[in-house]
Amino acid sequence: MDFNFNPEQTQFADALKRWIARDYSFEARRAIVHSEAGVSSAAWATLAELGMTALPVPEAQGGFSGSAVDMLVVMQELGRGLVVEPYFATVLGAEFLRLGGKHAGLLEQVASGELTLACALGERQSRHDMFDITTRAMPDGDGYLLNGAKKVVLHGAQAGMLVVSARISGEQRGEDGISLFVVPLDAVGLRSVDYRTLDGLRAADIVFDNVRVDAGAVIGTPGAGWPILDAGLDYGAGLLCAEAVGAMEAIFDATLDYLKTRQQFGAPIGKFQALQHRMADMYIHLEQARSMALLAAVRLGSSDAAERRRAVSAAKYRINQAARFIGQQAVQLHGGMGVTDELPAAHYFKRLASIELTLGDADHHLARFIAQPGFTDETEGAAA
Amino acid sequence: MDLNYSDEDLAFRSEVRAFLAAQLPPDLQHKVRSHLRLSKEDSVRWHKILAAQGWVAPGWPVEFGGPGWTPTQRHVFEEECARAGTPQIMPFGVNMVAPVIMAFGSPEQKAYYLPRILSCEDWWCQGYSEPGAGSDLASLKTTAVRGTDSEGEHYIVNGQKTWTTLAQHADMIFCLVRTDTGVRKQEGISFLLIDMHSPGITVRPIIMLDEDHEVNEVFFDNVRVPIANLVGQENRGWTYAKYLLGHERTGIAAVGRSKRELAFLKGLARRESKNGKPLIADPLFAAKLANLEIELMALEMTVLRVLSKADKAPGPEASVLKVRGTEIQQMLTELMVEAVGPMALPFDPAYLEGANEHSVFDDDDAAPLASYYFNYRKTSIYGGSNEIQRNIITQMILGL
C-alpha cells in the first residue's frame, strides 16, 4: 500500500501551483469571470503548455494516458485555484471519446489544446438521471437528425465540439437505445444561449433543431451508449470530488487564517472554543473527504463496474456533505466578511455548492450506492 | 498511489486467518459476536492463547517479546481479530503501562513486569481519573508522600481514583499521584505502580446504565508503595502519561470491529421486516445505513493514510480517528436498536452474563442490543472525551 504521489504527479501539482500563483490570482480570475468570453484563451494555452490537456488523452493520440489519480492531483490544484476554464468539461468529453474508441483525431486535438469539448447531457426533466433523455436521434440516410433541448451544458458555448446524448430508441427513462454523438458547435440547426452560473463559470442551454450528423459522429455503438455514459459520468464525478477537495482545502486554510487574525473581545477569535470545535469538525470532514476522493480515483481504474459505481457514489455523497458543511461554516466563521463578494471564501463556497449540484447530489448518490449489489441482498460487498 | 496489500501482507493475512480459525474457541467467538458480556476467565483464556503464539503484544519490540510486525501487519492482525470476533486483549497492561515501563522504567521493572504482562499473570488497571479530575486530569489530588520505615524507602498514598475499568479483577494499578503541590499542576505528578492487594485499598463498584459492573472507584487509605515502584523520575509522571496517550494510534478507530458490526446490522435489517418487506429495503432505514457504511469506508481510508505515515511519531491525527471511530460505533448501536424495534425492550442481565436460556421467547440476538447501545455511550467520553479530542485537533493540528 502506498499513499504517496509519484514525482510526476508532484511536478504537475507544483507547475499548476506556480501558474495559479503567478497568473491566476483572485483578481485575475474575477476579470475573467466578468469578461465577455468568461474564459481565458491565455490560461487555456498555458494549461496546454503545461501538458494538462494531454494528460488524460491516450498516448496513441498524443497524450500521456494519465490515470484517474493523476487527474485527481490536477483537479485538486484547479479546485484550490478556483480556476474557471473549460478544463473539466473538456476532460469529461475526452473521456467519452476515449471510451467510445473512435475519434482519434479529435482526441489528438484535445491533447494539443486546439479543441475544447462540452457535454450536453442533462435535460429539463432529467434532474440527476442522465438516462432520462427525450432528445431524439432519427436515422437519416447514413446519419441521424437530432432534435431536442439540453439544459445547463457546462461551458457549452465555449466548446468547439459537443458530446450529446440522444435516444435512438427506447423509453424516455430507459437505459437501452441511448447514443452519444459528437457534434460541432457550429452545426446547422444548433442554437445555444450562453450564461453565467452561480459560481462564475459558463453554461449554455442548447437546442437541436434537425441537426444532421453522419454515422461517424456516433461514440461507441449506436443505441448502446449507456455503459459509456455511466462510466464517463463516474469519471466526471471523481474529477469533481478531487476539485472539491482542493476547494475545501483552500477555504479551510483561509478560514483558519481568518480565525488567527480577526480580533474580537481583545483576542483572535480562534481562541474561542465554539469556533475552535467548529473548525475541528471542518477538519474531520476534510480528512474524510480527502480519503474518499482518493478511494474514488483508485477505484475508477477498476474493471469491476459495480465496484466503481459503489466507490464513486460513496465518494460523491460524502464529499457533497463535506462541501456543504465546510462551505457553510467557512462563511459563518468569516462573519459579515463571509457573505461579501470581496473575499475568496464566498467564491469557494459557491463553487462547492455548484459541485454539489453537478453529476449527482448527495441523495442521488446515496440511492445509487444502496442500489449496488451487496447492499440490500445477501452477497456482501467489499465492506464486509 | 497503490491501495493493494503486498503479497507478503496477503500471506500474513492468510496465516492470521488460519490461526484464528483453528484457535479461537467457539464459545468465546459466540459471546463476542452476540454482544454478550465476557468474564475475566474469558479474557484470560484468549490472552493466553495469543501469548502462546507470541502474538499477544503486536506493538512490542522483539526484545521484549513482541512479534516484530510492521505497522501494516499490525493493522491486518487487528482487522482479522475483529472480523473473526475475538475477545479484546485488555489494553491496560499490554498497550498502556507496558510502553511506559519500556520507555521510562528501570531494568528491574522491565525484567519483572513485562513478562508478567505478556503471560497475563498480572491484571492491570488504570488509575488516572478522580472525582475532581476528569478531562482536567492534571488537577488530580491523590497524594504520595515519601518516607522511610524499617523496610526501606516508600510512598504513602492517599486519595481516590474513579472510572477504574475492571479494577475488581486487577492485581496491579498504574497511578498518577501528586508528589509536589508547590509547583504548576502538571509538574508535581508522579507515575506509580501499585499492588492492588496492598492494605488500605478498597474497590467499590460503580454500576453503569446498562447495570453492568465494568468500572469502579478505588480508594487509597495510607497505602504503602515501595520506592522501587516509581516509574522514571519523581514529578515527571505527566510527561509519561502524555507519552502513553499518544501511544495508542490507529487502533482507536476500531474500523475492523465496526465492519463486523455493520455486517451484523445488515443481517438484522435483512431479517426484520417493515411494510411487508425487509427493513433494509425501507428507503428511510436504508439511507441511514448507507450513510453509516460510507462514513466507515471513509474512516478506513483515513486510518490507512495515517498508517502509511506510521514511521513518524504518533500524531494528533489519532484524535480524528477517535472522534469519528467512536461516533460510528455509537451510530451502529443506535441502528441495531432501531432495527429490532420493540424486541430491544426485554432486559435480561442473566442472559447477558452467559446464562444459556434467555428468559423471554427467542430473539436472542436482539436481547443484548439495548444494553450495547447504552454501554457504548461511554466511547465518546472515555480516553479523552470527544470534546477534548477537538481541543487537541485545534491546538496541535490547527495551531489555534
Interface residues (C-beta under 8 A of the other chain):
Chain A: M1 D2 F3 N4 F5 N6 Q9 V69 L256 L259 K260 P268 G270 K271 Q273 Q276 H277 M279 A280 D281 Y283 I284 E287 Q288 A289 R290 S291 M292 L294 L295 A297 V298 A314 Y317 R318 L366 A367 F369 I370 F375 T376 E378 E380 A383 A384
Chain B: M1 D2 L3 N4 Y5 S6 D9 T72 K259 L262 A263 K266 R270 P278 I280 A281 P283 A286 A287 A290 N291 E293 I294 E295 L296 M297 A298 L299 E300 M301 T302 L304 R305 S308 E317 V320 V323 R324 E387 Q389 R390 N391 I393 T394 I397 L398 G399 L400
